[in-house]
């Protein structure tokens, strides 16, 4: 964590100290815009890698199978959100926010293939929120990109963006 914080602080200082006002010199504009595109590249790469995984891979981690998807399938099969017999009581008492979104997709699409997309789209919303918060804290455009790149490359977040776990969904609603 300290290494990441040091890296981010150093990059933010370098980017902030070298900011160029493109409006003042139109000849520099193409080089600056190319620089911005290069800064966005890790963000786009991460999103383009995780989207096909979210679309293709079924839910396959323990938490998704024991809790999230079991709950969705019970509700879908029973045609109701009422309590049902289960040995795993978290299915009955934990808040149902992300699972309701998954249930809607399950009922509309007829299968559970798009279940991971709820978390993936929450990742997108979270990245926008992180970037907006960085802007409110005084970061320039480059700082906002850097904040979003940092948020999208957190290893646990990469894994959860392609699953039915609801951490990104909770994070998205906390940012809103």
Order of alpha helices (4+ residues) and beta strands (2+ residues): alpha-alpha-alpha-alpha-alpha-alpha-alpha-alpha-alpha
